[in-house]
Amino acid sequence: MNEQKLKSLFAEALGIEETQVTDELAYNMIPEWDSVAHMALVAEIDDQFDIMLDTDDVLDLSSFAKAKEILKKYDIKFE
């Protein structure tokens, strides 16, 4: 459930299809994921999961897989 939520959030924030959101999706791998989109993505993650990512986590958020890893630190569960 949270993985689908995160996937939808990535797709919306980056303006891409959900099918493009895989564990391999990484920052700057696609033109849509630039620094501006990255900050929009971080804001959406904060809002949708009701958390506040630390600065280190914002900088470390370099892929979809890494996003899941980071969110686990905030007690967001992925199956």
PDB file of N, CA, C and O in Angstrom:
ATOM      1  N   MET A   1       0.819  -1.191   0.000  1.00  0.00           N
ATOM      2  CA  MET A   1       0.000   0.000   0.000  1.00  0.00           C
ATOM      3  C   MET A   1       0.868   1.262   0.000  1.00  0.00           C
ATOM      4  O   MET A   1       0.648   2.163  -0.809  1.00  0.00           O
ATOM      5  N   ASN A   2       1.845   1.331   0.896  1.00  0.00           N
ATOM      6  CA  ASN A   2       2.717   2.501   0.928  1.00  0.00           C
ATOM      7  C   ASN A   2       3.599   2.577  -0.304  1.00  0.00           C
ATOM      8  O   ASN A   2       3.935   3.669  -0.762  1.00  0.00           O
ATOM      9  N   GLU A   3       3.983   1.412  -0.854  1.00  0.00           N
ATOM     10  CA  GLU A   3       4.797   1.433  -2.057  1.00  0.00           C
ATOM     11  C   GLU A   3       4.001   2.033  -3.215  1.00  0.00           C
ATOM     12  O   GLU A   3       4.529   2.832  -3.989  1.00  0.00           O
ATOM     13  N   GLN A   4       2.741   1.648  -3.329  1.00  0.00           N
ATOM     14  CA  GLN A   4       1.893   2.199  -4.389  1.00  0.00           C
ATOM     15  C   GLN A   4       1.680   3.696  -4.169  1.00  0.00           C
ATOM     16  O   GLN A   4       1.697   4.480  -5.118  1.00  0.00           O
ATOM     17  N   LYS A   5       1.483   4.076  -2.926  1.00  0.00           N
ATOM     18  CA  LYS A   5       1.309   5.494  -2.594  1.00  0.00           C
ATOM     19  C   LYS A   5       2.552   6.291  -2.986  1.00  0.00           C
ATOM     20  O   LYS A   5       2.453   7.371  -3.567  1.00  0.00           O
ATOM     21  N   LEU A   6       3.720   5.742  -2.661  1.00  0.00           N
ATOM     22  CA  LEU A   6       4.980   6.414  -2.992  1.00  0.00           C
ATOM     23  C   LEU A   6       5.200   6.455  -4.502  1.00  0.00           C
ATOM     24  O   LEU A   6       5.688   7.444  -5.048  1.00  0.00           O
ATOM     25  N   LYS A   7       4.832   5.365  -5.158  1.00  0.00           N
ATOM     26  CA  LYS A   7       4.982   5.302  -6.613  1.00  0.00           C
ATOM     27  C   LYS A   7       4.110   6.366  -7.286  1.00  0.00           C
ATOM     28  O   LYS A   7       4.562   7.062  -8.195  1.00  0.00           O
ATOM     29  N   SER A   8       2.880   6.484  -6.843  1.00  0.00           N
ATOM     30  CA  SER A   8       1.970   7.501  -7.393  1.00  0.00           C
ATOM     31  C   SER A   8       2.499   8.901  -7.135  1.00  0.00           C
ATOM     32  O   SER A   8       2.421   9.781  -7.992  1.00  0.00           O
ATOM     33  N   LEU A   9       3.033   9.087  -5.952  1.00  0.00           N
ATOM     34  CA  LEU A   9       3.588  10.380  -5.565  1.00  0.00           C
ATOM     35  C   LEU A   9       4.779  10.753  -6.457  1.00  0.00           C
ATOM     36  O   LEU A   9       4.894  11.893  -6.907  1.00  0.00           O
ATOM     37  N   PHE A  10       5.654   9.790  -6.704  1.00  0.00           N
ATOM     38  CA  PHE A  10       6.801  10.013  -7.597  1.00  0.00           C
ATOM     39  C   PHE A  10       6.298  10.394  -8.992  1.00  0.00           C
ATOM     40  O   PHE A  10       6.769  11.362  -9.589  1.00  0.00           O
ATOM     41  N   ALA A  11       5.333   9.617  -9.501  1.00  0.00           N
ATOM     42  CA  ALA A  11       4.827   9.859 -10.850  1.00  0.00           C
ATOM     43  C   ALA A  11       4.230  11.256 -10.965  1.00  0.00           C
ATOM     44  O   ALA A  11       4.465  11.962 -11.946  1.00  0.00           O
ATOM     45  N   GLU A  12       3.461  11.648  -9.965  1.00  0.00           N
ATOM     46  CA  GLU A  12       2.820  12.961 -10.006  1.00  0.00           C
ATOM     47  C   GLU A  12       3.847  14.082  -9.861  1.00  0.00           C
ATOM     48  O   GLU A  12       3.812  15.052 -10.618  1.00  0.00           O
ATOM     49  N   ALA A  13       4.749  13.961  -8.906  1.00  0.00           N
ATOM     50  CA  ALA A  13       5.733  15.020  -8.656  1.00  0.00           C
ATOM     51  C   ALA A  13       6.689  15.192  -9.840  1.00  0.00           C
ATOM     52  O   ALA A  13       7.120  16.305 -10.142  1.00  0.00           O
ATOM     53  N   LEU A  14       7.012  14.092 -10.498  1.00  0.00           N
ATOM     54  CA  LEU A  14       7.958  14.157 -11.615  1.00  0.00           C
ATOM     55  C   LEU A  14       7.271  14.302 -12.968  1.00  0.00           C
ATOM     56  O   LEU A  14       7.923  14.550 -13.982  1.00  0.00           O
ATOM     57  N   GLY A  15       5.935  14.144 -12.974  1.00  0.00           N
ATOM     58  CA  GLY A  15       5.201  14.269 -14.226  1.00  0.00           C
ATOM     59  C   GLY A  15       5.488  13.136 -15.191  1.00  0.00           C
ATOM     60  O   GLY A  15       5.613  13.350 -16.397  1.00  0.00           O
ATOM     61  N   ILE A  16       5.593  11.921 -14.649  1.00  0.00           N
ATOM     62  CA  ILE A  16       5.873  10.751 -15.482  1.00  0.00           C
ATOM     63  C   ILE A  16       4.818   9.680 -15.219  1.00  0.00           C
ATOM     64  O   ILE A  16       4.015   9.808 -14.295  1.00  0.00           O
ATOM     65  N   GLU A  17       4.823   8.638 -16.020  1.00  0.00           N
ATOM     66  CA  GLU A  17       3.899   7.528 -15.835  1.00  0.00           C
ATOM     67  C   GLU A  17       4.353   6.651 -14.671  1.00  0.00           C
ATOM     68  O   GLU A  17       5.549   6.499 -14.426  1.00  0.00           O
ATOM     69  N   GLU A  18       3.393   6.081 -13.964  1.00  0.00           N
ATOM     70  CA  GLU A  18       3.747   5.201 -12.838  1.00  0.00           C
ATOM     71  C   GLU A  18       4.591   4.011 -13.280  1.00  0.00           C
ATOM     72  O   GLU A  18       5.385   3.483 -12.502  1.00  0.00           O
ATOM     73  N   THR A  19       4.417   3.592 -14.532  1.00  0.00           N
ATOM     74  CA  THR A  19       5.195   2.451 -15.022  1.00  0.00           C
ATOM     75  C   THR A  19       6.688   2.773 -15.091  1.00  0.00           C
ATOM     76  O   THR A  19       7.520   1.866 -15.120  1.00  0.00           O
ATOM     77  N   GLN A  20       7.025   4.057 -15.117  1.00  0.00           N
ATOM     78  CA  GLN A  20       8.431   4.467 -15.147  1.00  0.00           C
ATOM     79  C   GLN A  20       9.058   4.449 -13.747  1.00  0.00           C
ATOM     80  O   GLN A  20      10.280   4.512 -13.609  1.00  0.00           O
ATOM     81  N   VAL A  21       8.218   4.364 -12.716  1.00  0.00           N
ATOM     82  CA  VAL A  21       8.716   4.406 -11.349  1.00  0.00           C
ATOM     83  C   VAL A  21       9.049   2.990 -10.892  1.00  0.00           C
ATOM     84  O   VAL A  21       8.169   2.204 -10.542  1.00  0.00           O
ATOM     85  N   THR A  22      10.341   2.690 -10.906  1.00  0.00           N
ATOM     86  CA  THR A  22      10.831   1.388 -10.462  1.00  0.00           C
ATOM     87  C   THR A  22      11.959   1.627  -9.457  1.00  0.00           C
ATOM     88  O   THR A  22      12.396   2.763  -9.268  1.00  0.00           O
ATOM     89  N   ASP A  23      12.421   0.572  -8.825  1.00  0.00           N
ATOM     90  CA  ASP A  23      13.528   0.713  -7.866  1.00  0.00           C
ATOM     91  C   ASP A  23      14.772   1.296  -8.527  1.00  0.00           C
ATOM     92  O   ASP A  23      15.607   1.908  -7.862  1.00  0.00           O
ATOM     93  N   GLU A  24      14.888   1.106  -9.818  1.00  0.00           N
ATOM     94  CA  GLU A  24      16.072   1.592 -10.537  1.00  0.00           C
ATOM     95  C   GLU A  24      15.986   3.076 -10.903  1.00  0.00           C
ATOM     96  O   GLU A  24      16.988   3.671 -11.299  1.00  0.00           O
ATOM     97  N   LEU A  25      14.813   3.670 -10.776  1.00  0.00           N
ATOM     98  CA  LEU A  25      14.655   5.087 -11.116  1.00  0.00           C
ATOM     99  C   LEU A  25      15.530   5.927 -10.193  1.00  0.00           C
ATOM    100  O   LEU A  25      15.391   5.862  -8.972  1.00  0.00           O
ATOM    101  N   ALA A  26      16.429   6.713 -10.774  1.00  0.00           N
ATOM    102  CA  ALA A  26      17.382   7.487  -9.976  1.00  0.00           C
ATOM    103  C   ALA A  26      17.374   8.957 -10.389  1.00  0.00           C
ATOM    104  O   ALA A  26      16.982   9.315 -11.500  1.00  0.00           O
ATOM    105  N   TYR A  27      17.814   9.782  -9.466  1.00  0.00           N
ATOM    106  CA  TYR A  27      17.911  11.225  -9.687  1.00  0.00           C
ATOM    107  C   TYR A  27      18.755  11.514 -10.922  1.00  0.00           C
ATOM    108  O   TYR A  27      19.816  10.919 -11.111  1.00  0.00           O
ATOM    109  N   ASN A  28      18.287  12.413 -11.746  1.00  0.00           N
ATOM    110  CA  ASN A  28      18.957  12.810 -12.985  1.00  0.00           C
ATOM    111  C   ASN A  28      19.029  11.710 -14.040  1.00  0.00           C
ATOM    112  O   ASN A  28      19.668  11.887 -15.077  1.00  0.00           O
ATOM    113  N   MET A  29      18.368  10.559 -13.779  1.00  0.00           N
ATOM    114  CA  MET A  29      18.333   9.493 -14.782  1.00  0.00           C
ATOM    115  C   MET A  29      17.383   9.880 -15.906  1.00  0.00           C
ATOM    116  O   MET A  29      17.568   9.496 -17.060  1.00  0.00           O
ATOM    117  N   ILE A  30      16.370  10.643 -15.546  1.00  0.00           N
ATOM    118  CA  ILE A  30      15.408  11.135 -16.521  1.00  0.00           C
ATOM    119  C   ILE A  30      15.387  12.658 -16.421  1.00  0.00           C
ATOM    120  O   ILE A  30      15.613  13.208 -15.343  1.00  0.00           O
ATOM    121  N   PRO A  31      15.119  13.345 -17.531  1.00  0.00           N
ATOM    122  CA  PRO A  31      15.141  14.818 -17.490  1.00  0.00           C
ATOM    123  C   PRO A  31      14.106  15.406 -16.541  1.00  0.00           C
ATOM    124  O   PRO A  31      14.295  16.507 -16.024  1.00  0.00           O
ATOM    125  N   GLU A  32      13.018  14.688 -16.308  1.00  0.00           N
ATOM    126  CA  GLU A  32      11.962  15.213 -15.437  1.00  0.00           C
ATOM    127  C   GLU A  32      12.405  15.326 -13.974  1.00  0.00           C
ATOM    128  O   GLU A  32      11.855  16.134 -13.225  1.00  0.00           O
ATOM    129  N   TRP A  33      13.388  14.528 -13.563  1.00  0.00           N
ATOM    130  CA  TRP A  33      13.830  14.538 -12.159  1.00  0.00           C
ATOM    131  C   TRP A  33      15.043  15.455 -12.037  1.00  0.00           C
ATOM    132  O   TRP A  33      16.185  15.002 -11.964  1.00  0.00           O
ATOM    133  N   ASP A  34      14.764  16.751 -12.018  1.00  0.00           N
ATOM    134  CA  ASP A  34      15.823  17.740 -11.832  1.00  0.00           C
ATOM    135  C   ASP A  34      15.726  18.301 -10.401  1.00  0.00           C
ATOM    136  O   ASP A  34      14.946  17.805  -9.588  1.00  0.00           O
ATOM    137  N   SER A  35      16.504  19.313 -10.111  1.00  0.00           N
ATOM    138  CA  SER A  35      16.543  19.827  -8.735  1.00  0.00           C
ATOM    139  C   SER A  35      15.211  20.429  -8.298  1.00  0.00           C
ATOM    140  O   SER A  35      14.828  20.313  -7.134  1.00  0.00           O
ATOM    141  N   VAL A  36      14.509  21.065  -9.220  1.00  0.00           N
ATOM    142  CA  VAL A  36      13.208  21.650  -8.878  1.00  0.00           C
ATOM    143  C   VAL A  36      12.193  20.542  -8.583  1.00  0.00           C
ATOM    144  O   VAL A  36      11.469  20.603  -7.589  1.00  0.00           O
ATOM    145  N   ALA A  37      12.147  19.543  -9.444  1.00  0.00           N
ATOM    146  CA  ALA A  37      11.235  18.416  -9.241  1.00  0.00           C
ATOM    147  C   ALA A  37      11.610  17.658  -7.970  1.00  0.00           C
ATOM    148  O   ALA A  37      10.741  17.124  -7.281  1.00  0.00           O
ATOM    149  N   HIS A  38      12.896  17.612  -7.666  1.00  0.00           N
ATOM    150  CA  HIS A  38      13.341  16.919  -6.456  1.00  0.00           C
ATOM    151  C   HIS A  38      12.743  17.575  -5.213  1.00  0.00           C
ATOM    152  O   HIS A  38      12.276  16.889  -4.303  1.00  0.00           O
ATOM    153  N   MET A  39      12.760  18.896  -5.181  1.00  0.00           N
ATOM    154  CA  MET A  39      12.205  19.598  -4.014  1.00  0.00           C
ATOM    155  C   MET A  39      10.692  19.436  -3.947  1.00  0.00           C
ATOM    156  O   MET A  39      10.128  19.328  -2.858  1.00  0.00           O
ATOM    157  N   ALA A  40      10.027  19.418  -5.106  1.00  0.00           N
ATOM    158  CA  ALA A  40       8.582  19.172  -5.130  1.00  0.00           C
ATOM    159  C   ALA A  40       8.289  17.759  -4.628  1.00  0.00           C
ATOM    160  O   ALA A  40       7.322  17.533  -3.901  1.00  0.00           O
ATOM    161  N   LEU A  41       9.131  16.826  -5.025  1.00  0.00           N
ATOM    162  CA  LEU A  41       8.975  15.447  -4.579  1.00  0.00           C
ATOM    163  C   LEU A  41       9.136  15.347  -3.060  1.00  0.00           C
ATOM    164  O   LEU A  41       8.349  14.677  -2.392  1.00  0.00           O
ATOM    165  N   VAL A  42      10.138  16.003  -2.530  1.00  0.00           N
ATOM    166  CA  VAL A  42      10.368  15.988  -1.085  1.00  0.00           C
ATOM    167  C   VAL A  42       9.165  16.588  -0.350  1.00  0.00           C
ATOM    168  O   VAL A  42       8.729  16.051   0.668  1.00  0.00           O
ATOM    169  N   ALA A  43       8.634  17.690  -0.861  1.00  0.00           N
ATOM    170  CA  ALA A  43       7.476  18.326  -0.233  1.00  0.00           C
ATOM    171  C   ALA A  43       6.271  17.387  -0.242  1.00  0.00           C
ATOM    172  O   ALA A  43       5.537  17.298   0.742  1.00  0.00           O
ATOM    173  N   GLU A  44       6.074  16.690  -1.359  1.00  0.00           N
ATOM    174  CA  GLU A  44       4.956  15.741  -1.450  1.00  0.00           C
ATOM    175  C   GLU A  44       5.139  14.569  -0.491  1.00  0.00           C
ATOM    176  O   GLU A  44       4.180  14.127   0.142  1.00  0.00           O
ATOM    177  N   ILE A  45       6.361  14.068  -0.382  1.00  0.00           N
ATOM    178  CA  ILE A  45       6.630  12.964   0.556  1.00  0.00           C
ATOM    179  C   ILE A  45       6.326  13.428   1.978  1.00  0.00           C
ATOM    180  O   ILE A  45       5.675  12.716   2.742  1.00  0.00           O
ATOM    181  N   ASP A  46       6.800  14.623   2.331  1.00  0.00           N
ATOM    182  CA  ASP A  46       6.531  15.159   3.670  1.00  0.00           C
ATOM    183  C   ASP A  46       5.024  15.247   3.918  1.00  0.00           C
ATOM    184  O   ASP A  46       4.534  14.820   4.963  1.00  0.00           O
ATOM    185  N   ASP A  47       4.300  15.801   2.954  1.00  0.00           N
ATOM    186  CA  ASP A  47       2.851  15.992   3.117  1.00  0.00           C
ATOM    187  C   ASP A  47       2.101  14.670   3.184  1.00  0.00           C
ATOM    188  O   ASP A  47       1.304  14.446   4.095  1.00  0.00           O
ATOM    189  N   GLN A  48       2.356  13.807   2.226  1.00  0.00           N
ATOM    190  CA  GLN A  48       1.576  12.572   2.111  1.00  0.00           C
ATOM    191  C   GLN A  48       1.866  11.564   3.215  1.00  0.00           C
ATOM    192  O   GLN A  48       0.988  10.791   3.597  1.00  0.00           O
ATOM    193  N   PHE A  49       3.092  11.569   3.728  1.00  0.00           N
ATOM    194  CA  PHE A  49       3.424  10.615   4.793  1.00  0.00           C
ATOM    195  C   PHE A  49       3.475  11.289   6.163  1.00  0.00           C
ATOM    196  O   PHE A  49       3.826  10.661   7.162  1.00  0.00           O
ATOM    197  N   ASP A  50       3.122  12.570   6.199  1.00  0.00           N
ATOM    198  CA  ASP A  50       3.059  13.337   7.444  1.00  0.00           C
ATOM    199  C   ASP A  50       4.364  13.232   8.246  1.00  0.00           C
ATOM    200  O   ASP A  50       4.372  12.911   9.434  1.00  0.00           O
ATOM    201  N   ILE A  51       5.455  13.514   7.543  1.00  0.00           N
ATOM    202  CA  ILE A  51       6.780  13.497   8.163  1.00  0.00           C
ATOM    203  C   ILE A  51       7.530  14.760   7.735  1.00  0.00           C
ATOM    204  O   ILE A  51       7.036  15.533   6.914  1.00  0.00           O
ATOM    205  N   MET A  52       8.710  14.961   8.287  1.00  0.00           N
ATOM    206  CA  MET A  52       9.598  16.041   7.854  1.00  0.00           C
ATOM    207  C   MET A  52      10.964  15.416   7.651  1.00  0.00           C
ATOM    208  O   MET A  52      11.663  15.096   8.613  1.00  0.00           O
ATOM    209  N   LEU A  53      11.342  15.245   6.383  1.00  0.00           N
ATOM    210  CA  LEU A  53      12.637  14.630   6.087  1.00  0.00           C
ATOM    211  C   LEU A  53      13.773  15.522   6.563  1.00  0.00           C
ATOM    212  O   LEU A  53      13.738  16.739   6.382  1.00  0.00           O
ATOM    213  N   ASP A  54      14.781  14.908   7.173  1.00  0.00           N
ATOM    214  CA  ASP A  54      15.993  15.641   7.556  1.00  0.00           C
ATOM    215  C   ASP A  54      16.728  16.085   6.298  1.00  0.00           C
ATOM    216  O   ASP A  54      16.561  15.495   5.230  1.00  0.00           O
ATOM    217  N   THR A  55      17.535  17.120   6.430  1.00  0.00           N
ATOM    218  CA  THR A  55      18.315  17.616   5.297  1.00  0.00           C
ATOM    219  C   THR A  55      19.190  16.514   4.704  1.00  0.00           C
ATOM    220  O   THR A  55      19.292  16.389   3.483  1.00  0.00           O
ATOM    221  N   ASP A  56      19.814  15.723   5.558  1.00  0.00           N
ATOM    222  CA  ASP A  56      20.659  14.626   5.068  1.00  0.00           C
ATOM    223  C   ASP A  56      19.841  13.638   4.232  1.00  0.00           C
ATOM    224  O   ASP A  56      20.318  13.119   3.223  1.00  0.00           O
ATOM    225  N   ASP A  57      18.612  13.388   4.664  1.00  0.00           N
ATOM    226  CA  ASP A  57      17.758  12.463   3.918  1.00  0.00           C
ATOM    227  C   ASP A  57      17.324  13.064   2.583  1.00  0.00           C
ATOM    228  O   ASP A  57      17.234  12.356   1.579  1.00  0.00           O
ATOM    229  N   VAL A  58      17.058  14.361   2.572  1.00  0.00           N
ATOM    230  CA  VAL A  58      16.694  15.046   1.319  1.00  0.00           C
ATOM    231  C   VAL A  58      17.832  14.907   0.313  1.00  0.00           C
ATOM    232  O   VAL A  58      17.598  14.633  -0.864  1.00  0.00           O
ATOM    233  N   LEU A  59      19.062  15.097   0.782  1.00  0.00           N
ATOM    234  CA  LEU A  59      20.224  15.005  -0.100  1.00  0.00           C
ATOM    235  C   LEU A  59      20.494  13.567  -0.523  1.00  0.00           C
ATOM    236  O   LEU A  59      20.992  13.310  -1.619  1.00  0.00           O
ATOM    237  N   ASP A  60      20.156  12.634   0.365  1.00  0.00           N
ATOM    238  CA  ASP A  60      20.431  11.217   0.130  1.00  0.00           C
ATOM    239  C   ASP A  60      19.365  10.550  -0.752  1.00  0.00           C
ATOM    240  O   ASP A  60      19.571   9.441  -1.246  1.00  0.00           O
ATOM    241  N   LEU A  61      18.241  11.220  -0.944  1.00  0.00           N
ATOM    242  CA  LEU A  61      17.129  10.649  -1.702  1.00  0.00           C
ATOM    243  C   LEU A  61      17.488  10.642  -3.198  1.00  0.00           C
ATOM    244  O   LEU A  61      17.151  11.567  -3.937  1.00  0.00           O
ATOM    245  N   SER A  62      18.162   9.603  -3.609  1.00  0.00           N
ATOM    246  CA  SER A  62      18.729   9.572  -4.955  1.00  0.00           C
ATOM    247  C   SER A  62      18.063   8.571  -5.889  1.00  0.00           C
ATOM    248  O   SER A  62      18.414   8.487  -7.066  1.00  0.00           O
ATOM    249  N   SER A  63      17.103   7.812  -5.367  1.00  0.00           N
ATOM    250  CA  SER A  63      16.404   6.847  -6.210  1.00  0.00           C
ATOM    251  C   SER A  63      15.094   6.448  -5.535  1.00  0.00           C
ATOM    252  O   SER A  63      14.864   6.761  -4.367  1.00  0.00           O
ATOM    253  N   PHE A  64      14.244   5.754  -6.284  1.00  0.00           N
ATOM    254  CA  PHE A  64      12.989   5.273  -5.694  1.00  0.00           C
ATOM    255  C   PHE A  64      13.295   4.267  -4.588  1.00  0.00           C
ATOM    256  O   PHE A  64      12.674   4.296  -3.526  1.00  0.00           O
ATOM    257  N   ALA A  65      14.245   3.388  -4.837  1.00  0.00           N
ATOM    258  CA  ALA A  65      14.621   2.392  -3.832  1.00  0.00           C
ATOM    259  C   ALA A  65      15.159   3.072  -2.574  1.00  0.00           C
ATOM    260  O   ALA A  65      14.849   2.662  -1.456  1.00  0.00           O
ATOM    261  N   LYS A  66      15.967   4.112  -2.768  1.00  0.00           N
ATOM    262  CA  LYS A  66      16.528   4.835  -1.631  1.00  0.00           C
ATOM    263  C   LYS A  66      15.429   5.563  -0.855  1.00  0.00           C
ATOM    264  O   LYS A  66      15.499   5.670   0.369  1.00  0.00           O
ATOM    265  N   ALA A  67      14.422   6.058  -1.559  1.00  0.00           N
ATOM    266  CA  ALA A  67      13.303   6.725  -0.890  1.00  0.00           C
ATOM    267  C   ALA A  67      12.614   5.763   0.071  1.00  0.00           C
ATOM    268  O   ALA A  67      12.281   6.134   1.196  1.00  0.00           O
ATOM    269  N   LYS A  68      12.402   4.529  -0.373  1.00  0.00           N
ATOM    270  CA  LYS A  68      11.769   3.536   0.504  1.00  0.00           C
ATOM    271  C   LYS A  68      12.657   3.268   1.715  1.00  0.00           C
ATOM    272  O   LYS A  68      12.171   3.171   2.842  1.00  0.00           O
ATOM    273  N   GLU A  69      13.944   3.151   1.477  1.00  0.00           N
ATOM    274  CA  GLU A  69      14.902   2.907   2.570  1.00  0.00           C
ATOM    275  C   GLU A  69      14.856   4.059   3.587  1.00  0.00           C
ATOM    276  O   GLU A  69      14.848   3.829   4.796  1.00  0.00           O
ATOM    277  N   ILE A  70      14.826   5.280   3.088  1.00  0.00           N
ATOM    278  CA  ILE A  70      14.786   6.452   3.971  1.00  0.00           C
ATOM    279  C   ILE A  70      13.475   6.484   4.756  1.00  0.00           C
ATOM    280  O   ILE A  70      13.474   6.738   5.961  1.00  0.00           O
ATOM    281  N   LEU A  71      12.363   6.227   4.072  1.00  0.00           N
ATOM    282  CA  LEU A  71      11.061   6.298   4.742  1.00  0.00           C
ATOM    283  C   LEU A  71      10.921   5.245   5.834  1.00  0.00           C
ATOM    284  O   LEU A  71      10.198   5.447   6.809  1.00  0.00           O
ATOM    285  N   LYS A  72      11.608   4.130   5.671  1.00  0.00           N
ATOM    286  CA  LYS A  72      11.578   3.106   6.730  1.00  0.00           C
ATOM    287  C   LYS A  72      12.124   3.654   8.036  1.00  0.00           C
ATOM    288  O   LYS A  72      11.709   3.223   9.111  1.00  0.00           O
ATOM    289  N   LYS A  73      13.058   4.607   7.953  1.00  0.00           N
ATOM    290  CA  LYS A  73      13.602   5.228   9.161  1.00  0.00           C
ATOM    291  C   LYS A  73      12.540   6.036   9.906  1.00  0.00           C
ATOM    292  O   LYS A  73      12.655   6.290  11.105  1.00  0.00           O
ATOM    293  N   TYR A  74      11.498   6.435   9.159  1.00  0.00           N
ATOM    294  CA  TYR A  74      10.412   7.228   9.740  1.00  0.00           C
ATOM    295  C   TYR A  74       9.203   6.338  10.071  1.00  0.00           C
ATOM    296  O   TYR A  74       8.076   6.818  10.200  1.00  0.00           O
ATOM    297  N   ASP A  75       9.468   5.037  10.204  1.00  0.00           N
ATOM    298  CA  ASP A  75       8.438   4.046  10.533  1.00  0.00           C
ATOM    299  C   ASP A  75       7.361   3.901   9.466  1.00  0.00           C
ATOM    300  O   ASP A  75       6.235   3.505   9.769  1.00  0.00           O
ATOM    301  N   ILE A  76       7.697   4.216   8.227  1.00  0.00           N
ATOM    302  CA  ILE A  76       6.801   3.947   7.109  1.00  0.00           C
ATOM    303  C   ILE A  76       7.127   2.542   6.634  1.00  0.00           C
ATOM    304  O   ILE A  76       8.270   2.252   6.279  1.00  0.00           O
ATOM    305  N   LYS A  77       6.136   1.676   6.626  1.00  0.00           N
ATOM    306  CA  LYS A  77       6.370   0.268   6.318  1.00  0.00           C
ATOM    307  C   LYS A  77       6.135  -0.035   4.834  1.00  0.00           C
ATOM    308  O   LYS A  77       5.164   0.421   4.230  1.00  0.00           O
ATOM    309  N   PHE A  78       7.059  -0.819   4.272  1.00  0.00           N
ATOM    310  CA  PHE A  78       6.936  -1.329   2.906  1.00  0.00           C
ATOM    311  C   PHE A  78       7.017  -2.837   2.979  1.00  0.00           C
ATOM    312  O   PHE A  78       7.869  -3.374   3.687  1.00  0.00           O
ATOM    313  N   GLU A  79       6.145  -3.535   2.260  1.00  0.00           N
ATOM    314  CA  GLU A  79       6.138  -4.997   2.322  1.00  0.00           C
ATOM    315  C   GLU A  79       7.049  -5.589   1.292  1.00  0.00           C
ATOM    316  O   GLU A  79       7.167  -6.811   1.200  1.00  0.00           O
TER     317      GLU A  79
END
